Amino acid sequence: MKKISTKIKALVLCALIFAAAFSQTAFGVQYNDAKYANYVNMNGENDTGRGYTVPNLYRQDASYKNVKSFPLVVMSSVEYVPLEIFAMYSYIEVVYSKLSFGFYINNTNTNKYIAFNLEDGTTTTSADQAVDASVQLCYRTYYVPAKTVCDAVGLNFESYDNASDGIHAARISDGSAKYTLAELVDMYSPKKNDTSSQGGQTGETDTTESTQHESGQSGQSAAPPDDTYKNVLSRNIYISFDNCPDGFTENILDILKSHNCGATFFMTADKILSSPETVRRILVEGHNMGIYCQTDGASGEEYSPKDETERILSEIKEANAALKLVTKKKARYVRIRGAHEKELKENGIEKALKDEGLVIYGYTFDTRVYGRAQGVYEALVREIAEKNTSRAATHFIDFSSGSFNPGALSRFLEFCGKYTQFRTVKSDEYTVLPTV
């Protein structure tokens, strides 16, 4: 068996074939997308002019999103969730079989798993039990029955279905979640209209079950715990991506655009020439362009300092020529992977680049060492928001190439968007850059 990343192309092809053959309607899907008129900022009545729907799927203490904004799917009273929500836990792996058409979800801490055979429709668990559970294809994504999977691998599943407020939601979590599901729904629910002047229905929409949980008083919500990040001092955050464009760059650009966030993309000559449209999009959407290369020293091989300098300068020149051909512009930023500051100076690389008008752009945080999206996100929050909270700080984050980038980036930008003091900034000529 191999992990998701090794089989993704074949699985996407299979998903597209199945999506063409079976529409969501054929599965009897009930999408929880209704907009309720008793909310002030729904149906285009809020300040942004856009409607608002209470999220219906949560992971830990935050809403979960994928290609569908609110992706919980209910079929025959069973809650289905997208498969990738489980892969976001660092200790949960989703593995595809190369012997049969199927996959299993495994808790690496406990070795509890659930296996889905898509050829014969059977589902088994690590206890050698057959369970009545099936996989569905929605939004071109595999969906699995949430409670069945959680029970099998040792996660918690909660469901919230309140007829009085019209919200049906679910949450997958482990033992570290801080809020209850009812609290999360209440926190994400927009402020309701004041109906005190409407035919004697004073406060009717405000005294629902969801606003009485854990408070013991009618019409009063339980106050959520204090936000531990609200008093963290100013953070300036510079985001960059290595070895681009790759198969995830377009998705990353979509995410950056949705959050109005600028970044720097470091590219090689061959990738510039193989993906010219993506490179042009990077430029058109206002991002910085840079040149990416790697020292021979990073691989542990012996090399001549003179040859190393000449090779790096040659690669940069070649990449800039490709960039000029594709965009009519050249880059001034350079990222050199595997180089130490002392090495750059002793080998004359730093001076040679400076003589060419080029600037070395380093980083202070490397996402590569944290593996999957969930691990990257948690590490970023620890580094950016939980360390040295009493003083201002600047961080240069390097997102290396990898399938985890879009998920980790999206969650991190959503997190930063909740706090005015966490600012994502695009570097310019006045930015003091780290060299390594």
N, C-alpha and C positions, 0 to 999 in steps of 0.2 A: 504494500500500500504506500501511497505517496500523499503528501499534504496538498491542500487546495491549489497552491501556487503552481505546482507541477502539472496540473491537469486542467488549468483554467480555460485554455482555448477550446479543448474538446467539450468541456461542460457548457461553455457559452453557446457553442454550436448546437448542442443537444437542447439547451433551453430555448433557443430561437425556434428550433423545429417543433418542439412541443407547444410553444406559445402560438405558433401559426395554426396548429391543429386544434387547440382547445382554448377558447376564449375564457375570460374570467366568469362570464355569465354562465357558461356551461358547468362550472363548478358550483354554482349557486352561491357565489361570494356575496356577503353583505358588507359593504364598505362603510366604515363609521365616519362619514364625511359630512353629516348634516350640520348646518349652521343654525344656531338657535337665536330667535329674534329677541329674546329677553336679555341679551348681552349688549352693552353699550358699544363695544368696539368690534362687533362682528358685522358682516354684510356691508363692508365698506364705510362704516360709520366712525372708524377710529381716525387718528391724526394722519396716518400714513395712507389713508384711502383704501386700505386692503382689509378684507375680512379676516377673521381669526377663528380657528377651530381648536378646541382643547386637545392637546396631544393624547393619543389613545394607547401608546406603547412607551414604557419606561424601562430603563436599565439602570440599576443602582438608584442614584438620586437625581437623575436627569432624564429628559425625554430622549427617545431614540428615533433617529430618522434614517431613511435610506432613499431609494429612487422615488418612493411614494412618501409624501410629507409625514403622514401619520399611518404607519404600515401595519397595524393590527388587522387581521382578517378573521372573521367569525363565520364558520360554516357548520350548520347543524348543531349549533350551541357549543362548538369546540373552537377555542382560540388558537389560531395559527400565527406563527411569527417567522420572520426571515431567518434562514439558516445562519447567516453571518453574524447575528447578534451573539451567538455562543462563542464564535471564534475570537471575539473581542476580549474574552477572559484569557489572561496569560497562561493559565494552567489547563484550559480546555482546548483540545485540538479537534479539528474536523478533517477526517482522513478519507480519501476516495480509494476504492478498490480498483486494482488493475486486472483482477480476475473475473469480476462480475460488475454489472452496472449498479452501483450503489455507493454508500458512504457510511461512516460511523462517527459518532460524537463521543469523545473520550475525555474523562477527567483524569489527567495525568497524576494528580495527587493521590487519588483513591483507586485508579484503574477501573472505575465504573464506567460503562459505556452503553450506548444504544446503537444498534446497527440497522440500517434501512436497505433492503434489497429491492431495487427499483425494477428488476426483471420479473420477479414473481410476486412482488407486493408484500413480502413478509418482513416483519420487524421483530428483532430479538434484543435481549439485554445481556449484560455481563453475568446475570444470574441464570442464564440459559432458559429464560422465560420468553415465550412468544406473546406479543402484545398486539392488541387491535389498534394499530396506528398507521396512518398513511402519509405520504408526502404529496403536497399540492404545488402546482406551478402558478404563481401569481406575480404580475409585473416582471415576467421573465426571470424570476428568482425562485429558488426552492424554499417552500414554507413547510414547517414541521409543527406538529401539535405541541404547544408549549408545555403544558403541565406534564404530559407523558415524558418528554425529554428531561425536564427538570427533575422529576422524580427518579429517573433512571441514573442521572449523572450527579445528583446531590446538590442541585441549586434550588432556590426558593421561587415559587410561582404564586402570584397574587392576582386576583381579579376584582374589578370594581364595576358594578352594574347598578346604577341608581336611576330608577324610573322618574324620580322627581326632578332631577337636573338633566336627564337625557343622555348621560355620559356612560359609555361602556369602555373601560380601560383595563390594561394589564401591566404587570411589572415582573421582570426577571431580576433576581438579585442573589447575593450571597450574604453571609452574616455581617458584612461591614456597612450595609446601608443605614443611613441615619434617620431618614424620614419614613413614615408609613405611606402606603399608596394613597390613602385618602388625603393626607397632607400634600402629597405631590400634586394630585388633581386640583386641590384647592389653590395651591401656589400658582399653577399654570392657568387657572381659570380667570378670565378677565372680570372686571368689576361689573356688577349687574345694574340694570336700570332701576331707578327709584320709582316704584309703582304705587306710592302712597296716595296719589291723587286719582287712581284709576279704579272707579266703581267700588270703593270700599275694600280693595284687595291689599290693604296696607302690609307691606313687607312680605307678601306671600312668596315671592321668588327668592327671598333671602333666608327663609327658615326651612331648608331642606336637610336631609340626613347628612349630606356632605359638609354642611356648615355647623353641625352639632357634634362631630366626632371628637371625643376625648375632652370636650370642654365642659359638658354637663350643664350648659346654659343655652337656652333656645336663642338662635340667631347670632351666636358668637362663634367665630372660628378659633380653633386652638392656634396659638401663636407658634410659628415655626421656629426652630432653634436659630440662634444668632449665626449670621454669615461670618465664618472665620476669615474670609478674605477681604471684607469690605474696608478694613483699616490698613491694609498693606500699602506702603508708600509707592510712589510712581515707578512704573516699569515701561521702558522703551524697548520694543521687541523688533528685531530685524530678522526676516525670514529668507532663507535661500535654499536652492535645490541643486544637487550635484548631478553631473553626467546626463544632461538632458539634450533633446527631448527623449522621453521613453513612452511606454504604453500608458502611463498614468498622467502624463503632463496635461492633456486636454481636460481631464477631470479636475486636476489641481487648479487649472486656470478658471474653471467654472466656479469652484469653491472660493477662490480668491476674489473673483468678481462679485459673487453674492455677498461677500463681507466687506467689499470696497477696500481691499487690502493689497498693498504693493509688495513685490518680492524681487529677488535677484535669481536668475537662472544661469547656471554655469554649463557651457556646452562644448562639445568636441566637434571637430571639422566633419567627421563622417556622419554624425547625427544631425548636424545643421543641414547638410546636403540631402540627407534621406528624409527629413521632415520639414521642408521649407515653409509649408503653410502654418505649422505650429510655431515655428520660429517667428514668422511675421506676426502671428497673433500675440505672442509674448511682447513684441515691440508695440503693436497697435494699442494694446490694453495697458500700456504705461509702465511695464515692468523693466527692471534693469537687465542687461545682458552681460554675461561674463564668459571667460574661457576656462575650461576645465582640463587639467592634466594631472599626472601622478608621477612621483619620483620613482626611479628604479630601486631606491633604498627601501621603499615600502614593502617590497617583496623579499628583502633579505639578500638580494644578489649583490655581488661586488660590482662596482662601477667606478669609472673615472670621473672626478668632479668636473673636469673640462668637458668631457663628452656629455655629462649630465646637463650642464648648462646649455650647451649647443642644442641638445635634443629638445629640451623644454622650450627654448626660444623658437626652435623650428616648428614645434607643435602649435605654439601660440600664434605664430605668423600664419601658419596654414589655416587655423581655425578662424582667425580674423579675416583672412582672404575669403573664406567660405561665407562668413557673416556679411562681408561687404557685397558679395555676389547676390545673396538672398535678400538683404534688407537695405543695402546702400549705406550701411553704417558699420562702424567698428566698435569693439568693446575696449574699455580701459581697465576693467576688473579682471583679475586672474585668481583662480583657486588652484593650489598645488597640494594634492593629497599626499600624505606620507612624509611631508617635509617638516623639519624642526627649524625654529628661528635661527639657531646657531648655524645649522647646516646651510640655510639660505644665504647667510652672510659670508660664511667661510668659502663657499663654492662660487661666490660672486653672482649668484642668481638674482638676489635682491637688487644689487646695483645695476645689473644688466637690464632688468625689467624697468627700473626707474629711468634709465637712459632712454628707453623706448616709450616713455610716457605711460607705463602700465603700473597698476597698483595691486598689490597682493591683498586679497580679501579672505581673512581667516574666519574662525568661528569660535564661540565659547561653549557651545553645547552641541553634541553629536548624537543624533537619534539612532544611529546604526546599532549601538550597543544594547538597545532596549527591546529589540525584536518586534513583536506584533504591535498593532495599533493601540491596544489597551495599555501595554507596557510603556509605549512612547508617551501617550497622553498622561498617564499617571506620573511619569518621570518629569515631564514638562511642568506640570502643576507643582510638583515638589520643588523643582529648581526655581521656577519663576515666582510662585506665590507663597511658598512656605519657608524659604530661606531668607534670612536677613530682612525680615518684614519691616523693621523700623528705619530703614534707609532706602533711598532711591537707587535704582540699578538699571543697567543696560545689558541686554542679552542678544547675542547673535546666534540664531538657531540654524543648524545645518541639517536639512532633511535629505538624506542620501537616497539614491534610487531604491525603490521597493514598493511592493503592493500595499504595504501598510500606510503609505503616505497620505492618500486621500482621507481615509477614516480618521487617522490621528490628527491631521490638519483641521478637518471640519470640526471635530470635537473641541480642539484647543481654541480655535477662533470663536466658537460659540461661548466657551468659557470666558475668554477675554472680553467679549462683547457685553458681558454682564457688569463690567466694572469700568468706570470712566478713567481710572488711573492706569489700566493696562492698555497701552497704545502700541499698535503695530505700525511701524514706520518704514518707509522705503529710503534706503541710503542715498545720499547725494554727495556733492563735492566737499561739503563741510563735515561729513561724518568721519569721526575718528575710528578707523577700522582695526580690528585685531589682525595680526600678520599670520598667525597659525591657529 
